[in-house]
């Protein structure tokens, strides 16, 4: 990566990358559920609105924290932003059984995979830069 893109990545908090990966993972589970239930009568398509979740995270300052269940646990914070999986109530059965369209799901899956892979690579690059900074290289 060049110096400009390196500076941009360095300016992004790890918690933002973590949120992108978390939302992408939740979105992947919803898509997988839709594909698995493509022939289930009456099943309603599930989805995660990636843009909405990221806007919500950015408006909350993306301060992702862990909840502690024991006073001896280290507190990394609380996670007030639960990723919302929504159900599409549209009753039009595009496949004759339910409202899941396999072509649309496969497109969503491909898009989601690109987002996840990009965030993972950028996070890896950020950690590599931190490692180099710590080691003095």
N, C-alpha and C positions, 0 to 999 in steps of 0.2 A: 504494500500500500504506500501511497505517496505521503508526504509530510502533512498536507492539508487534510486528507481523509483520516490520517492518524490522529491529528489534533481534534477532529470532530468526535471520533470514537472515544478518545481519552476524556472528553468533556461529558460523556453520557454516564450516568450512574449505573452501577451494576444492577441495582434494584429495577431499573427500567427494562434491562435485558431479561431479568428474572420474570418480570410480569409478562413480557412478550412470550417467553417460553411457556409460562403457566397457562396463558390464554390459548396459545396454540395447542397445547396438550389437551385442554378441555374441549376445544373445538374439534380436535381429532377424535376424541372419545364420542362426541355427539354424532359426527359423520359416520364413524364405525357402527354406532348403534343403528343409524338410519339404514345403512347397507345391510346389516344383519337382519333387520326387520322388514326388508323390502317386500316380502310376501306375507307379512302378518296383517290380516284383515283388521281395519280400524286403527292401525298404528298411526300416530301423528308424528311428523318429522320434528326432530329436535335440532336446535342450532345455538351457536354462541355468536353474538354480534361483536366481532373483533374490534371494530372502530369504537363502538360504544364502551366496551371494557377498557380500552386504552385511554379514551377521553376521561373516563371515570378515574382511572389510575393517575393520570396526569393532573387532574383537578384536585386530587387528594395529596399531591406531592410525591407519589410513589414511594412512600415510606413503609415498605413491607416488613413486617415483624412477625416473630413467632410467639405463640401463646405459651405460657408456662403453666404446668399442672402441678408443680411441686416448687416450694420456695427455694430449693437447692438448684433448680435448673437455671441456666444462664438465660437472661432475658434478651432476646434480639428484637422483640416488640410484639405488637398484636397485629393481626391481619384483618382489618375491618372490611376489606374489599373481597367479598366472596364472588367468584365468577358465576354469573347467572346463565344457566342453560334454559333456554326458552323453548316452548312448544308451538309449532305453527298449527293453528287451528283451521286452516284452509281445508275444506272438506272435498275439494275437487280431486278425485282419484286419477292422477295422471297415468298410473300403471294399471288401473282397473281394480286395485285392491286397497290402496291407501295413497296418501299425498307425497310419497317419496319418489323422486325422479332420479334414477341411477346416473344419468348423464350429468345432471346438475351436481350430484354428490361427488362424482369422480372429479369434476372440475374444481369443486370446493376443496377436495382432498389434495389435489395437485397444488393449488394456490397456497393452502395451509402448509404444505411440506416446504415450499419455497420460503415462506415467512419464517418457519421454525429453523430451517437450515441456515438462513442468513443471520438470524439472531444468534444462533449457536456459534457460528464462525466469527461474528463480530465480538462476542463475549470471549471467545478463545483468544482472539487477537488482543483484546484489552488485558486479559490476564497474562499473556505472554509479555506485553509491554511492561506490566507491573513487575513481573519476574526479572526482566532485564534491568529495570530501574533499581530493584532491591540488590541485585548482584553487581550492579555498577558497570554493566556492559553497554 
